[in-house]
Amino acid sequence: MVNSSIAIAAGLAGHLEAPREKEPVSNALLDPAAQGQVDEGTLERTAGTKAHCRSAEFAAYETVLSRFPLTPAADPFIRLAQPACASPPPAPQPQETS
């Protein structure tokens, strides 16, 4: 049963990925970055946004883990949380004011 579910999921993922390989979706950050056109401010804002998202992501993982604490449902969320638990996000740096 598990192997057939994995095969079905892999087949579905491949089916969904095929159109993106033929016609990739544009990305407002990655496209200019590939051409070397991303300034430092854009990268700082992206990193800051990611830091803010982490707390919401962890709250979501905790909610799912409290509802489904056993294997196999919990495994992906435990793996997602492990790297972040090993190293806390850096403290925010004060911004310069002019």
Long-range contacts (C-beta under 8 A, 24 or more apart in sequence): 51-89, 51-90, 51-92, 54-84, 54-89, 58-84
